[in-house]
């Protein structure tokens, strides 16, 4: 039996993190929750990484937390899950969840912490703490509300019911729905686009979109010191692809 683990690779400036726990539909163990923040930290610090994809092994994204880990210390299990969620939300480069199959509980928590979510037709989404008598974390609740609005968030949290891709797309829980067999190609295509754009623009926009209000001066300084604007304008006028160089790791 394969050990539960997080796999990762980097190809063409895009990091891919794969949740693998085949015995339990990629449910997250305590060790997997604990391993995610340092893995994300290492990928964030890699100047060669310009975007990140989170996905599940095989035909399932993530069935949530491994419920057996809740028997010992539910409070500690939730602490680890929240730390992983917050590390993913704070990742300084664009993140995308590529979802097949079940995206439930802690899996939905991780997907919601990504910037974008692309799903294959037939995927199912659910936020299920009410089935276990768990108080859903405030950070995860606020993030869910920001994506789908209070009414749909309450529907999901109160009932624990699963919704399909059509409703998930309509409510804003997912950004694109792809036919079966087309998800990988679309994710590869779109992340190539992300990796080609200005990381300066993306990093500032991510902070602003997430509600950060105290960094206007910082980003003005970064823009003034960067060559990205001059390069972008020159590339546009010369009708060529821009070569953006700004990176938070090297900018100081």
C-alpha atoms as one frame of an Amber mdcrd trajectory, in Angstrom:
protein
   0.000   0.000   0.000   1.346   3.407  -0.974   2.135   5.764   1.870   0.107
   8.986   2.057   2.281  11.781   0.717   2.518  15.073  -1.115   4.399  14.857
  -4.398   5.781  17.832  -6.255   7.526  18.713  -9.482   8.457  21.849 -11.423
   8.081  22.040 -15.200   8.345  25.179 -17.342   8.236  27.443 -14.270   5.029
  25.821 -12.951   5.141  23.829  -9.717   2.640  20.988  -9.326   1.761  19.584
  -5.903  -0.117  16.278  -5.951  -2.120  14.958  -2.989  -1.676  11.167  -2.913
  -3.450   8.854  -0.497  -5.066   6.248  -2.760  -6.422   4.094   0.071  -8.668
   6.946   1.267  -9.463   9.009  -1.845  -6.540  11.343  -1.173  -7.698  12.275
   2.333  -5.161  14.426   4.174  -3.405  12.862   7.160  -1.924  14.943   9.966
   1.533  14.379   8.502   0.366  15.616   5.091  -1.197  18.763   6.585   2.052
  19.403   8.466   4.174  18.839   5.354   2.331  21.333   3.153   3.507  24.687
   4.646   7.253  23.912   4.428   6.811  22.517   0.914   5.010  25.685  -0.147
   7.703  27.775   1.526  10.418  26.050  -0.502   8.499  26.502  -3.757   7.754
  30.151  -2.963  11.474  30.741  -2.410  12.394  29.191  -5.768  12.814  32.032
  -8.307  12.228  29.499 -11.067   8.640  28.920  -9.905   6.112  31.421 -11.280
   2.821  29.588 -10.628   1.566  26.585  -8.666  -1.022  23.892  -9.391  -2.580
  21.814  -6.608  -4.283  18.590  -7.652  -5.084  15.077  -6.501  -3.681  11.773
  -7.639  -5.894   9.776  -9.986  -9.572  10.572 -10.257 -10.076  12.388  -6.954
  -8.903  15.782  -5.747  -9.175  15.268  -1.986 -11.881  13.652   0.148 -11.020
  15.875   3.118  -9.166  15.133   6.312  -8.469  11.521   7.161 -11.213  11.120
   9.794  -9.116   8.630  11.760  -6.771  11.529  12.624  -9.634  13.306  14.409
  -9.972  10.606  17.059  -6.899  11.707  18.982  -6.920  15.497  19.066  -9.504
  17.225  16.832  -8.217  20.630  17.927  -4.667  19.813  16.838  -5.933  18.301
  13.580  -7.823  21.511  12.817  -4.805  23.630  13.733  -2.701  21.747  11.190
  -5.386  22.090   8.502  -5.755  25.832   9.087  -1.975  26.325   8.986  -1.834
  24.508   5.656  -4.770  26.491   4.278  -3.248  29.799   5.315   0.143  28.869
   3.854  -1.554  28.101   0.540  -3.571  31.328   0.603  -0.392  33.307   1.352
   1.630  31.725  -1.470   3.003  34.826  -3.257   2.480  33.560  -6.805  -0.668
  32.510  -8.684  -2.179  29.223  -7.500  -4.704  27.017  -9.262  -6.587  23.970
  -7.988  -7.182  21.359 -10.717 -10.140  19.331  -9.489 -11.426  15.903 -10.480
 -13.867  13.786  -8.549 -14.533  14.586  -4.921 -13.362  17.899  -3.467 -14.827
  17.660   0.004 -14.188  18.966   3.522 -10.515  19.749   3.886 -10.145  19.274
   0.141 -12.637  22.066  -0.486 -10.798  24.109   2.146  -7.554  23.746   0.168
  -9.209  24.443  -3.180 -10.822  27.596  -1.797  -7.419  28.782  -0.573  -6.108
  28.722  -4.148  -6.511  31.784  -6.350  -8.393  29.876  -9.058 -10.194  26.552
  -9.430 -10.623  24.608 -12.688 -12.772  21.475 -12.486 -13.550  18.502 -14.686
 -17.208  17.789 -15.400 -18.563  15.404 -12.796 -16.522  16.808  -9.916 -18.368
  17.138  -6.604 -17.824  19.804  -3.969 -18.885  19.777  -0.345 -18.096  21.431
   2.973 -19.003  18.777   5.498 -18.192  19.730   9.140 -21.876  19.527  10.097
 -21.731  15.780   9.436 -19.038  15.423  12.110 -20.044  18.082  14.614 -16.974
  20.184  13.833 -16.868  23.978  14.078 -15.511  25.084  10.711 -12.563  27.500
  11.115 -13.372  31.192  10.888 -10.655  31.766   8.282 -12.050  29.036   6.039
 -15.606  30.276   6.553 -14.701  33.846   5.586 -12.830  32.605   2.527 -15.809
  30.494   1.449 -18.191  33.445   1.920 -15.909  35.667  -0.177 -16.097  33.133
  -3.020 -19.750  32.122  -3.067 -21.571  34.655  -0.876 -23.256  34.182   2.505
 -26.316  32.245   1.290 -24.447  29.545  -0.635 -21.810  29.309   2.107 -24.571
  28.681   4.639 -26.196  26.118   2.340 -22.924  24.197   2.111 -21.999  24.532
   5.788 -25.440  23.893   7.254 -26.240  20.849   5.109 -22.936  19.249   4.216
 -24.564  18.390   0.882 -22.468  17.962  -2.260 -22.922  20.153  -5.335 -21.883
  19.486  -8.905 -19.809  21.519 -11.300 -22.765  23.378 -12.835 -23.809  24.875
  -9.500 -20.182  25.348  -8.420 -19.539  27.393 -11.570 -22.752  29.391 -11.144
 -21.931  30.312  -7.537 -18.285  31.200  -8.200 -16.782  28.242  -6.383 -15.027
  27.240  -9.611 -13.799  29.416 -12.474 -13.874  26.973 -15.383 -15.440  23.573
 -16.009 -13.784  21.328 -18.587 -15.044  18.212 -20.369 -13.736  14.875 -19.142
 -10.219  14.416 -20.474  -9.592  18.114 -21.150  -8.570  19.366 -17.703  -4.833
  18.690 -17.867  -4.392  20.361 -21.244  -6.351  23.437 -20.181  -4.440  23.755
 -16.904  -1.121  23.427 -18.751  -2.209  26.018 -21.320  -3.437  28.511 -18.720
  -0.466  28.155 -16.382   1.844  28.800 -19.324  -0.027  32.074 -19.742   0.355
  32.865 -16.038   4.080  32.088 -16.120   4.556  34.454 -19.085   2.965  37.460
 -17.367   4.496  39.963 -14.974   4.884  38.454 -11.512   5.085  42.018 -10.202
   1.556  42.702 -11.457   0.312  39.349 -10.185   1.831  39.638  -6.702   0.459
  43.127  -6.129  -2.951  42.226  -7.548  -3.126  39.138  -5.343  -2.539  41.178
  -2.194  -5.026  43.859  -3.203  -7.690  41.331  -4.199  -7.249  39.541  -0.878
  -7.934  42.773   0.978  -4.433  43.987   1.896  -4.592  47.765   2.358  -1.210
  48.669   3.850   1.181  47.928   0.973   0.474  50.591  -1.641   3.815  52.294
  -0.957   5.678  48.986  -1.120   4.277  48.131  -4.538   4.867  51.612  -5.908
   8.517  51.267  -4.880   8.736  47.809  -6.448   7.232  49.074  -9.693   9.604
  52.057  -9.802  12.635  49.845  -9.237  11.535  47.160 -11.682  12.161  46.932
 -15.405   8.857  45.130 -15.998   6.878  48.168 -17.149   9.550  49.323 -19.602
   9.934  45.775 -20.881   6.191  45.301 -21.270   5.760  48.548 -23.213   8.793
  47.832 -25.409   7.596  44.302 -26.156   4.139  45.598 -27.072   5.569  48.191
 -29.463   8.012  45.701 -30.966   5.290  43.043 -31.261   7.219  40.398 -29.364
   6.706  38.405 -26.196   7.865  40.305 -23.091  10.647  38.975 -20.884   9.600
  40.011 -17.383  12.307  39.714 -14.744  10.815  40.991 -11.469  10.834  38.376
  -8.724  10.137  38.864  -5.028  13.099  36.641  -4.174  15.629  38.820  -5.978
  13.974  42.221  -5.512  14.616  42.396  -1.773
